[in-house]
Structures are given as C-alpha cells and as structure tokens.
Amino acid sequence: MTAAVGSPAALWVITAGFIFNLPAVRASRRPHVVFILADDFGWFDVGYHGSEIRTPNLDRLSARGVRLENYYVQPLCTPSRNQLMTGRYQIHTGLQHQIIWPCQPSCVPLDEKLLPELMKDAGYASHMVGKWHLGMFRKDCLPTRRGFDSYFGYLTGGEDYFTHVRCSPISALNLSRCALDLRDGEAVAVGYEGVYSTELLSERAVSIIEGHNRDKPLFLYVALQAVHAPLQVPERYVAPYSFITDPHRRLYAGMVSAMDEAVGNITVALQRRGFWDNTVLVFSTDNGGQTLYGGSNWPLRGRKWSLWEGGVRGVGFVAGPLLNRPGTVSHELIHISDWLPTLVGLAEGSTNGTKPLDGFNVWNTISKGFASPRLELLHNIDPLYVDIAPCPGRHRQFTLSPPVTSSFNVSIHAAIRSSNWKLLTGYPGCAVWFPRPGHNISSELDPLKSVMLFDVEKDPEERNEVSAQFPAIVDFLLSRLQHLQKRASPINFPDDDPRCDPGPSGAWGPWE
C-alpha cells in the first residue's frame, strides 16, 4: 500500500516502510554509489536463502533489486578487498597467499590505481567507513592516500567490537601485543570504547550521507566489521534467538541482526536526504561464512579459507530505483573484480589509468538481464597454501587423477571456473559439507583427488566429481591455469617486521 503526504512541491511517498522524496533534485546525472561489504557472511545466513536468522532489511532491499545468485568472491578478506579495489585478480598483485597480517610490511601495490581514485577522477566525493585490511605499514598505503576523501575505521583484519583493540603476535619479537586499531582520517580515534562497532560504523556512514553536498555525486564504501569473529553483540540482538541451541550460532545470529539493522539505517538516511532515487546500492560479503564461529554456507560445501563453493560463492545483490529490471534474480556469472569497471562505468569515469583489468562491466547484466560478458573466473592459484584451521574429518590423501597433457602442477592449491565447469587442484581447503544449523552431522567424500571437476550449474553442492568422464575439459582448464600462472606476479608474503610494535604509540598503524 502506498500513501502520499505533503504538498506537491515536497511529495513524500511511504511504501512498505520506506520513505521516498520523489521530486528531490538529483545531485548529478550520475548516480550516488553506496557499497556495503559484510565480513564472513555465509550463504545460509541471509533470510532469503531460507535461514533461521532474520534479515528483513536485506530481504526487502534485495527483493526490490537484483539478487546475484551466481556471484563469486574470494575465500579470504584481503584478497576480496584487493580485487574489489583493483579490478584485478590477486595473482596479478602478489596477494594470492593468505591475508595481510598486522606486522607484515605489505600492502596493495602502490602503482595500482584503486576504485576510489577512479571515482574521484570522475568527480565523486569518495568516503570510506570500516575495515581496510589492505596494508598499512607505511602512510602511502592508508585509505586516505589511496583515493578516499575521508576514512573512519580500522586497518587490520579484526578486533574487539567494543574496545576496538586488536591483539596480534609479533613473530619477529616472539611476543604478542594488544593495541587500539581505530582511525579518524590518519589520526588515532579515541573516546569510542564501549560503542559497538556495527553501530559505530553505521552511524558514521549515516553522518556522511547527512552532511553530503547534494551538488556532487557520492561514492561511499562501508566495510562493516560484522559478522567477523569475535562473537560479540549487545544482548538485545540475541534475545529473539533463544530457540537456537548452538551458543555460537545464537550469538552470530544476533550479530547478523545488528548488521541488518545497520544496512536499514544507511538506506533510510539515503531516503531522508532525497538521494535514494539516484542511488545504486551494492551489498556483498567478502567471503563465505566461517563455520568455526557460527556461520553457515549450507547446502554448499566448505567454508571460509577454502576454494569450495561455500568459501567463494557470495551473498550479493544490487538495489535502487535505477535498475531496469527490479525484483529479479540473476544467475549470470559475476565476480567481485567486476565492480570496479561496473561502478566506474556508472560514474561515467575512465579506467584508462589502471593496469589491465580482469573485471568486466556487468551493469547491463545486472540491470537489464543481459548475458554476462564473463565466461571464465579464476578463483586463485596459491603454491604456498596451508590450511591453518582445523577441519572435522579432514583427509589430505589423494587418488591418482586422469592423465593430463598440461604442465600445470596439480599439487598446487588452485581453482578455475569456465562456463558451467569448475576445476580444483591440490588441496582446496576444508572439504566438509557442514549441515543446516540444528540438523544432521557433517559429511565428506573420501578420498579427494589432486584434480577434481564439477558441473557447478547442475551440482552447486560439488557432490558429483566428474573428471574421469570429461578428460578434454580437464586438459583445457589445466592449460588455462598454466597460462595464468605463467603471468602471475611473485607472491608478496613477507616476514613480520619487528618495527611494527605498536607499544610506543599505543595503536596499530604505519611504522615506516
């Protein structure tokens, strides 16, 4: 039901709880772009995938937008954020192994031109709130030096939601340090102890929207801490989930509800300012859910850290009135690296200043339902991979794979998708099908193979391994992996630098 209030000069329309100011003057012909990135949000943790967790704002926004059901991210934080910001596979930026740890002297290469820089070049105000995790050992690596006009958030990969303190070992000094990790611009942000991170970050995002000059298009990147470990949330969010018996899942559900409320608050702020009618809002997770801390990717196989679908198939959608086909579901192949060319295209900007992109402009795919220009997707090639998280029922032994003609080393942790086919080599990570929360036990096929092929369109749960039936497909995809590996940058995964010790300053941050 729709009701209108006020005079024709300031017509407000209220529809199903959302408020729209119809005649609001657009800031520009170019849309505002708001990108909300959740952390460790699992496939089965959103209401519209049948979860027991309630996500009314995500459900409502996505139902009126375009749900991306064949959308891929990376299995870890830093690699996904790297590909979002560069539009390039991690093998091309040296970040194909793990994440950037607090004391590593590493960041996204400084000769990469990042998404916020391209948006600024297109005339946008560019702001970031939340988790950076793309390196901070020198000031040139900070968000404020990589294209953002303002930054409020934390630089490492995770921390306490209330104290905003990060504890981390410094291997070079054989000790561990706990220190504040919160920045306002480049200055250490103090005075926020006790304020829950999800609320703190969403409030800053709302403040940016409320203070934005409507004569300029806005690019706002909100990288929420939720729902990454540790499992912390105000009790009021947990109370509705007393029916969940698993204590980890119950706390996690409360964290998801807090995140859902934050997304709703950001959306209402856009509507209040009259920006919504000219806004494209993207919601994405950065990787699959972490089952060790309450997340669920059911019915997909695997979890965060793995190349199984549970680690890389992501919850994602696009919302806003500018979509040509709202209320639809897209099954076209889309990857997190596609956002850079897509959003810069919407901004009428140019990608000429970047290195060769691996992403595609998929706006017509999302908005108009066209076929995706993406036919292939590299999940990763990581010769140094080590599975550092315990996996129930884990088996590392391999059987002999079908004969292949490629010279690609099939012991390497790698995966590639081409059309409906997905090939995995080496040990892909935890191979378990974790059950639907509250249901039966986990299961795993045994043994694994050094080369595995799945038709993920017919078999998204990766239960039917078919490499023996399709040797030509195996050969082709191995040749593609070999081709990509030859063009990969050397892995940049340096030892800890003892100078990172935050003791003198009391806060994590640049030390060079």
WOGI-V948729 format. One record per residue. RES is the residue in three letters. PHI is phi as a letter, one per 20 degrees, with the letter a starting at -180 (none if undefined). PSI is psi as a letter, one per 40 degrees, with the letter a starting at -180 (* if undefined). BURIAL is + if it has 16 or more other C-alpha atoms within 10 Angstrom, else -. Layout:
res->RES phi->PHI psi->PSI burial->BURIAL
res->RES phi->PHI psi->PSI burial->BURIAL
//
This chain:
res->MET phi->none psi->h burial->-
res->THR phi->c psi->h burial->-
res->ALA phi->c psi->i burial->-
res->ALA phi->d psi->h burial->-
res->VAL phi->c psi->i burial->-
res->GLY phi->n psi->i burial->-
res->SER phi->e psi->i burial->-
res->PRO phi->g psi->d burial->-
res->ALA phi->f psi->e burial->-
res->ALA phi->b psi->g burial->-
res->LEU phi->f psi->h burial->-
res->TRP phi->d psi->h burial->+
res->VAL phi->d psi->h burial->+
res->ILE phi->d psi->h burial->-
res->THR phi->c psi->h burial->-
res->ALA phi->l psi->f burial->-
res->GLY phi->n psi->e burial->-
res->PHE phi->d psi->i burial->-
res->ILE phi->d psi->h burial->+
res->PHE phi->c psi->h burial->+
res->ASN phi->e psi->g burial->+
res->LEU phi->f psi->d burial->+
res->PRO phi->e psi->e burial->-
res->ALA phi->g psi->h burial->+
res->VAL phi->f psi->h burial->-
res->ARG phi->f psi->i burial->+
res->ALA phi->f psi->d burial->+
res->SER phi->a psi->i burial->-
res->ARG phi->f psi->d burial->-
res->ARG phi->e psi->i burial->+
res->PRO phi->f psi->i burial->+
res->HIS phi->f psi->i burial->+
res->VAL phi->c psi->h burial->+
res->VAL phi->d psi->h burial->+
res->PHE phi->d psi->h burial->+
res->ILE phi->d psi->h burial->+
res->LEU phi->d psi->h burial->+
res->ALA phi->e psi->i burial->+
res->ASP phi->d psi->h burial->+
res->ASP phi->m psi->f burial->+
res->PHE phi->e psi->h burial->+
res->GLY phi->e psi->i burial->+
res->TRP phi->g psi->d burial->+
res->PHE phi->e psi->e burial->+
res->ASP phi->d psi->e burial->+
res->VAL phi->d psi->i burial->+
res->GLY phi->g psi->d burial->+
res->TYR phi->f psi->e burial->+
res->HIS phi->d psi->e burial->-
res->GLY phi->n psi->e burial->-
res->SER phi->f psi->i burial->+
res->GLU phi->f psi->e burial->+
res->ILE phi->e psi->h burial->+
res->ARG phi->e psi->h burial->+
res->THR phi->c psi->g burial->+
res->PRO phi->f psi->d burial->+
res->ASN phi->f psi->d burial->+
res->LEU phi->f psi->d burial->+
res->ASP phi->f psi->d burial->+
res->ARG phi->f psi->d burial->+
res->LEU phi->f psi->d burial->+
res->SER phi->f psi->d burial->+
res->ALA phi->f psi->d burial->+
res->ARG phi->e psi->e burial->+
res->GLY phi->d psi->b burial->+
res->VAL phi->c psi->h burial->+
res->ARG phi->e psi->h burial->+
res->LEU phi->d psi->h burial->+
res->GLU phi->d psi->e burial->+
res->ASN phi->c psi->f burial->+
res->TYR phi->d psi->h burial->+
res->TYR phi->c psi->i burial->+
res->VAL phi->c psi->a burial->+
res->GLN phi->e psi->i burial->+
res->PRO phi->f psi->e burial->+
res->LEU phi->b psi->i burial->+
res->CYS phi->f psi->c burial->+
res->THR phi->g psi->d burial->+
res->PRO phi->g psi->d burial->+
res->SER phi->f psi->d burial->+
res->ARG phi->f psi->d burial->+
res->ASN phi->f psi->d burial->+
res->GLN phi->f psi->d burial->+
res->LEU phi->f psi->d burial->+
res->MET phi->f psi->d burial->+
res->THR phi->d psi->d burial->+
res->GLY phi->m psi->e burial->+
res->ARG phi->c psi->i burial->+
res->TYR phi->g psi->i burial->+
res->GLN phi->f psi->d burial->+
res->ILE phi->f psi->e burial->+
res->HIS phi->e psi->e burial->+
res->THR phi->c psi->e burial->+
res->GLY phi->m psi->e burial->+
res->LEU phi->d psi->f burial->+
res->GLN phi->e psi->e burial->+
res->HIS phi->d psi->h burial->+
res->GLN phi->l psi->a burial->+
res->ILE phi->c psi->i burial->+
res->ILE phi->e psi->h burial->+
res->TRP phi->e psi->i burial->+
res->PRO phi->g psi->d burial->+
res->CYS phi->d psi->e burial->+
res->GLN phi->e psi->h burial->+
res->PRO phi->f psi->g burial->+
res->SER phi->b psi->i burial->+
res->CYS phi->a psi->i burial->+
res->VAL phi->g psi->h burial->+
res->PRO phi->g psi->h burial->+
res->LEU phi->f psi->e burial->-
res->ASP phi->e psi->e burial->-
res->GLU phi->e psi->h burial->+
res->LYS phi->e psi->h burial->+
res->LEU phi->e psi->i burial->+
res->LEU phi->g psi->d burial->+
res->PRO phi->f psi->d burial->+
res->GLU phi->f psi->d burial->+
res->LEU phi->f psi->d burial->+
res->MET phi->f psi->d burial->+
res->LYS phi->f psi->d burial->+
res->ASP phi->f psi->d burial->+
res->ALA phi->e psi->e burial->+
res->GLY phi->n psi->e burial->+
res->TYR phi->e psi->i burial->+
res->ALA phi->f psi->h burial->+
res->SER phi->c psi->h burial->+
res->HIS phi->c psi->i burial->+
res->MET phi->c psi->h burial->+
res->VAL phi->c psi->h burial->+
res->GLY phi->o psi->a burial->+
res->LYS phi->e psi->h burial->+
res->TRP phi->e psi->c burial->+
res->HIS phi->l psi->f burial->+
res->LEU phi->c psi->f burial->+
res->GLY phi->o psi->i burial->+
res->MET phi->b psi->f burial->+
res->PHE phi->f psi->d burial->+
res->ARG phi->c psi->i burial->-
res->LYS phi->f psi->d burial->+
res->ASP phi->f psi->e burial->-
res->CYS phi->e psi->e burial->+
res->LEU phi->f psi->i burial->+
res->PRO phi->g psi->d burial->+
res->THR phi->f psi->e burial->+
res->ARG phi->d psi->e burial->-
res->ARG phi->d psi->f burial->+
res->GLY phi->o psi->e burial->+
res->PHE phi->e psi->h burial->+
res->ASP phi->f psi->d burial->+
res->SER phi->b psi->i burial->+
res->TYR phi->b psi->h burial->+
res->PHE phi->b psi->h burial->+
res->GLY phi->r psi->a burial->+
res->TYR phi->c psi->i burial->+
res->LEU phi->e psi->d burial->+
res->THR phi->e psi->a burial->+
res->GLY phi->e psi->e burial->+
res->GLY phi->a psi->i burial->+
res->GLU phi->a psi->a burial->+
res->ASP phi->f psi->h burial->+
res->TYR phi->f psi->d burial->+
res->PHE phi->d psi->d burial->+
res->THR phi->e psi->d burial->+
res->HIS phi->m psi->f burial->+
res->VAL phi->d psi->h burial->+
res->ARG phi->d psi->h burial->+
res->CYS phi->d psi->h burial->+
res->SER phi->b psi->i burial->+
res->PRO phi->f psi->i burial->+
res->ILE phi->d psi->g burial->+
res->SER phi->f psi->d burial->-
res->ALA phi->f psi->d burial->-
res->LEU phi->d psi->e burial->-
res->ASN phi->l psi->f burial->-
res->LEU phi->b psi->i burial->-
res->SER phi->c psi->i burial->-
res->ARG phi->c psi->i burial->-
res->CYS phi->d psi->h burial->+
res->ALA phi->b psi->i burial->+
res->LEU phi->f psi->i burial->+
res->ASP phi->c psi->g burial->+
res->LEU phi->b psi->h burial->+
res->ARG phi->c psi->i burial->+
res->ASP phi->d psi->h burial->-
res->GLY phi->m psi->b burial->+
res->GLU phi->d psi->e burial->+
res->ALA phi->e psi->i burial->-
res->VAL phi->f psi->h burial->+
res->ALA phi->e psi->h burial->+
res->VAL phi->d psi->i burial->-
res->GLY phi->n psi->e burial->-
res->TYR phi->d psi->e burial->-
res->GLU phi->f psi->h burial->-
res->GLY phi->n psi->e burial->-
res->VAL phi->e psi->h burial->-
res->TYR phi->f psi->h burial->+
res->SER phi->g psi->d burial->+
res->THR phi->g psi->d burial->+
res->GLU phi->f psi->d burial->+
res->LEU phi->f psi->d burial->+
res->LEU phi->f psi->d burial->+
res->SER phi->f psi->d burial->+
res->GLU phi->f psi->d burial->+
res->ARG phi->f psi->d burial->+
res->ALA phi->f psi->d burial->+
res->VAL phi->f psi->d burial->+
res->SER phi->f psi->d burial->-
res->ILE phi->f psi->d burial->+
res->ILE phi->f psi->d burial->+
res->GLU phi->f psi->d burial->-
res->GLY phi->e psi->e burial->-
res->HIS phi->f psi->h burial->-
res->ASN phi->f psi->h burial->-
res->ARG phi->f psi->e burial->+
res->ASP phi->e psi->e burial->-
res->LYS phi->c psi->h burial->+
res->PRO phi->f psi->i burial->+
res->LEU phi->d psi->h burial->+
res->PHE phi->d psi->h burial->+
res->LEU phi->c psi->h burial->+
res->TYR phi->d psi->h burial->+
res->VAL phi->d psi->h burial->+
res->ALA phi->d psi->g burial->+
res->LEU phi->f psi->i burial->+
res->GLN phi->f psi->d burial->+
res->ALA phi->f psi->h burial->+
res->VAL phi->d psi->f burial->+
res->HIS phi->f psi->i burial->+
res->ALA phi->f psi->i burial->+
res->PRO phi->f psi->i burial->-
res->LEU phi->f psi->g burial->+
res->GLN phi->c psi->h burial->+
res->VAL phi->a psi->i burial->+
res->PRO phi->g psi->i burial->-
res->GLU phi->g psi->d burial->-
res->ARG phi->f psi->d burial->-
res->TYR phi->e psi->d burial->+
res->VAL phi->e psi->d burial->+
res->ALA phi->g psi->d burial->-
res->PRO phi->f psi->e burial->-
res->TYR phi->d psi->f burial->+
res->SER phi->f psi->d burial->-
res->PHE phi->f psi->e burial->-
res->ILE phi->e psi->h burial->+
res->THR phi->e psi->d burial->-
res->ASP phi->f psi->h burial->-
res->PRO phi->f psi->d burial->-
res->HIS phi->f psi->d burial->-
res->ARG phi->f psi->d burial->+
res->ARG phi->f psi->d burial->+
res->LEU phi->f psi->d burial->+
res->TYR phi->g psi->d burial->+
res->ALA phi->f psi->d burial->+
res->GLY phi->f psi->d burial->+
res->MET phi->f psi->d burial->+
res->VAL phi->f psi->d burial->+
res->SER phi->f psi->d burial->+
res->ALA phi->f psi->d burial->+
res->MET phi->f psi->d burial->+
res->ASP phi->g psi->d burial->+
res->GLU phi->f psi->d burial->+
res->ALA phi->f psi->d burial->+
res->VAL phi->f psi->d burial->+
res->GLY phi->f psi->d burial->+
res->ASN phi->f psi->d burial->+
res->ILE phi->f psi->d burial->+
res->THR phi->f psi->d burial->+
res->VAL phi->f psi->d burial->+
res->ALA phi->f psi->d burial->+
res->LEU phi->f psi->d burial->+
res->GLN phi->f psi->d burial->+
res->ARG phi->f psi->d burial->+
res->ARG phi->e psi->e burial->+
res->GLY phi->m psi->f burial->+
res->PHE phi->e psi->e burial->+
res->TRP phi->f psi->d burial->+
res->ASP phi->f psi->e burial->+
res->ASN phi->c psi->f burial->+
res->THR phi->c psi->h burial->+
res->VAL phi->d psi->h burial->+
res->LEU phi->d psi->h burial->+
res->VAL phi->d psi->h burial->+
res->PHE phi->d psi->h burial->+
res->SER phi->b psi->i burial->+
res->THR phi->e psi->i burial->+
res->ASP phi->e psi->d burial->+
res->ASN phi->a psi->i burial->+
res->GLY phi->f psi->i burial->+
res->GLY phi->f psi->i burial->+
res->GLN phi->e psi->h burial->+
res->THR phi->f psi->d burial->+
res->LEU phi->f psi->d burial->-
res->TYR phi->c psi->f burial->+
res->GLY phi->n psi->e burial->+
res->GLY phi->f psi->i burial->+
res->SER phi->b psi->h burial->+
res->ASN phi->d psi->e burial->+
res->TRP phi->g psi->h burial->+
res->PRO phi->e psi->e burial->+
res->LEU phi->f psi->i burial->+
res->ARG phi->e psi->i burial->+
res->GLY phi->n psi->a burial->+
res->ARG phi->a psi->a burial->+
res->LYS phi->g psi->i burial->+
res->TRP phi->n psi->e burial->+
res->SER phi->d psi->i burial->+
res->LEU phi->e psi->e burial->+
res->TRP phi->f psi->i burial->+
res->GLU phi->g psi->d burial->+
res->GLY phi->f psi->e burial->+
res->GLY phi->e psi->d burial->+
res->VAL phi->c psi->e burial->+
res->ARG phi->e psi->h burial->+
res->GLY phi->d psi->i burial->+
res->VAL phi->f psi->h burial->+
res->GLY phi->a psi->i burial->+
res->PHE phi->b psi->i burial->+
res->VAL phi->c psi->h burial->+
res->ALA phi->c psi->i burial->+
res->GLY phi->p psi->i burial->+
res->PRO phi->f psi->e burial->-
res->LEU phi->e psi->e burial->+
res->LEU phi->f psi->h burial->+
res->ASN phi->f psi->d burial->-
res->ARG phi->c psi->g burial->-
res->PRO phi->f psi->i burial->+
res->GLY phi->m psi->f burial->-
res->THR phi->c psi->i burial->+
res->VAL phi->c psi->h burial->+
res->SER phi->d psi->h burial->+
res->HIS phi->d psi->e burial->+
res->GLU phi->f psi->i burial->+
res->LEU phi->f psi->h burial->+
res->ILE phi->c psi->i burial->+
res->HIS phi->c psi->i burial->+
res->ILE phi->f psi->d burial->+
res->SER phi->f psi->e burial->+
res->ASP phi->f psi->e burial->+
res->TRP phi->f psi->d burial->+
res->LEU phi->g psi->d burial->+
res->PRO phi->f psi->d burial->+
res->THR phi->f psi->d burial->+
res->LEU phi->f psi->d burial->+
res->VAL phi->f psi->d burial->+
res->GLY phi->f psi->d burial->+
res->LEU phi->f psi->d burial->+
res->ALA phi->f psi->e burial->+
res->GLU phi->l psi->f burial->-
res->GLY phi->e psi->a burial->+
res->SER phi->c psi->i burial->-
res->THR phi->d psi->e burial->+
res->ASN phi->f psi->d burial->-
res->GLY phi->e psi->e burial->-
res->THR phi->e psi->i burial->+
res->LYS phi->f psi->i burial->-
res->PRO phi->g psi->h burial->-
res->LEU phi->e psi->i burial->+
res->ASP phi->e psi->e burial->+
res->GLY phi->e psi->i burial->+
res->PHE phi->c psi->i burial->+
res->ASN phi->f psi->h burial->+
res->VAL phi->d psi->f burial->+
res->TRP phi->f psi->d burial->+
res->ASN phi->f psi->d burial->-
res->THR phi->f psi->d burial->+
res->ILE phi->f psi->d burial->+
res->SER phi->f psi->d burial->+
res->LYS phi->d psi->e burial->-
res->GLY phi->n psi->e burial->+
res->PHE phi->f psi->i burial->-
res->ALA phi->f psi->i burial->-
res->SER phi->f psi->h burial->+
res->PRO phi->f psi->e burial->-
res->ARG phi->e psi->h burial->+
res->LEU phi->d psi->e burial->-
res->GLU phi->c psi->i burial->+
res->LEU phi->b psi->h burial->+
res->LEU phi->e psi->h burial->+
res->HIS phi->f psi->d burial->+
res->ASN phi->r psi->i burial->+
res->ILE phi->c psi->h burial->+
res->ASP phi->c psi->g burial->+
res->PRO phi->f psi->e burial->+
res->LEU phi->d psi->e burial->-
res->TYR phi->g psi->h burial->+
res->VAL phi->c psi->h burial->-
res->ASP phi->e psi->h burial->-
res->ILE phi->e psi->e burial->-
res->ALA phi->d psi->h burial->-
res->PRO phi->f psi->i burial->-
res->CYS phi->c psi->h burial->+
res->PRO phi->f psi->h burial->-
res->GLY phi->m psi->f burial->-
res->ARG phi->f psi->h burial->+
res->HIS phi->c psi->h burial->+
res->ARG phi->d psi->e burial->+
res->GLN phi->f psi->i burial->-
res->PHE phi->c psi->i burial->-
res->THR phi->e psi->i burial->-
res->LEU phi->f psi->h burial->-
res->SER phi->e psi->i burial->+
res->PRO phi->g psi->i burial->+
res->PRO phi->g psi->h burial->-
res->VAL phi->c psi->i burial->+
res->THR phi->d psi->e burial->-
res->SER phi->f psi->i burial->+
res->SER phi->e psi->e burial->-
res->PHE phi->f psi->h burial->+
res->ASN phi->f psi->h burial->-
res->VAL phi->f psi->e burial->+
res->SER phi->e psi->e burial->-
res->ILE phi->f psi->h burial->+
res->HIS phi->f psi->h burial->+
res->ALA phi->b psi->i burial->+
res->ALA phi->b psi->i burial->+
res->ILE phi->b psi->i burial->+
res->ARG phi->d psi->h burial->+
res->SER phi->c psi->h burial->+
res->SER phi->l psi->b burial->-
res->ASN phi->e psi->e burial->-
res->TRP phi->e psi->i burial->+
res->LYS phi->c psi->h burial->+
res->LEU phi->d psi->h burial->+
res->LEU phi->c psi->i burial->+
res->THR phi->c psi->i burial->+
res->GLY phi->m psi->a burial->+
res->TYR phi->e psi->h burial->+
res->PRO phi->f psi->e burial->+
res->GLY phi->o psi->a burial->+
res->CYS phi->g psi->h burial->+
res->ALA phi->e psi->e burial->+
res->VAL phi->e psi->i burial->+
res->TRP phi->e psi->g burial->+
res->PHE phi->f psi->h burial->+
res->PRO phi->f psi->i burial->+
res->ARG phi->g psi->h burial->+
res->PRO phi->g psi->h burial->+
res->GLY phi->n psi->e burial->-
res->HIS phi->d psi->a burial->-
res->ASN phi->f psi->i burial->-
res->ILE phi->f psi->i burial->-
res->SER phi->f psi->i burial->-
res->SER phi->b psi->i burial->-
res->GLU phi->b psi->h burial->+
res->LEU phi->f psi->i burial->-
res->ASP phi->b psi->h burial->-
res->PRO phi->e psi->i burial->-
res->LEU phi->e psi->i burial->+
res->LYS phi->d psi->i burial->+
res->SER phi->f psi->d burial->+
res->VAL phi->c psi->h burial->+
res->MET phi->c psi->h burial->+
res->LEU phi->c psi->h burial->+
res->PHE phi->c psi->i burial->+
res->ASP phi->e psi->g burial->+
res->VAL phi->f psi->e burial->+
res->GLU phi->f psi->d burial->-
res->LYS phi->e psi->d burial->-
res->ASP phi->c psi->g burial->-
res->PRO phi->f psi->e burial->+
res->GLU phi->e psi->e burial->+
res->GLU phi->l psi->f burial->+
res->ARG phi->d psi->e burial->-
res->ASN phi->d psi->g burial->-
res->GLU phi->f psi->h burial->+
res->VAL phi->c psi->f burial->-
res->SER phi->f psi->d burial->+
res->ALA phi->f psi->d burial->-
res->GLN phi->e psi->d burial->-
res->PHE phi->c psi->g burial->-
res->PRO phi->f psi->d burial->+
res->ALA phi->f psi->d burial->-
res->ILE phi->f psi->d burial->+
res->VAL phi->g psi->d burial->+
res->ASP phi->g psi->d burial->+
res->PHE phi->f psi->d burial->-
res->LEU phi->f psi->d burial->+
res->LEU phi->f psi->d burial->+
res->SER phi->f psi->d burial->+
res->ARG phi->f psi->d burial->+
res->LEU phi->f psi->d burial->+
res->GLN phi->f psi->d burial->+
res->HIS phi->g psi->d burial->-
res->LEU phi->f psi->d burial->-
res->GLN phi->f psi->d burial->+
res->LYS phi->f psi->d burial->-
res->ARG phi->d psi->e burial->-
res->ALA phi->f psi->i burial->+
res->SER phi->f psi->i burial->-
res->PRO phi->g psi->i burial->-
res->ILE phi->f psi->h burial->+
res->ASN phi->d psi->g burial->+
res->PHE phi->b psi->g burial->+
res->PRO phi->f psi->i burial->-
res->ASP phi->f psi->i burial->-
res->ASP phi->g psi->i burial->+
res->ASP phi->d psi->h burial->+
res->PRO phi->f psi->e burial->+
res->ARG phi->f psi->e burial->+
res->CYS phi->f psi->e burial->+
res->ASP phi->g psi->h burial->+
res->PRO phi->e psi->e burial->+
res->GLY phi->g psi->d burial->-
res->PRO phi->f psi->d burial->-
res->SER phi->e psi->d burial->-
res->GLY phi->m psi->e burial->-
res->ALA phi->b psi->i burial->+
res->TRP phi->f psi->h burial->+
res->GLY phi->r psi->a burial->+
res->PRO phi->g psi->i burial->+
res->TRP phi->c psi->e burial->+
res->GLU phi->e psi->* burial->-
//
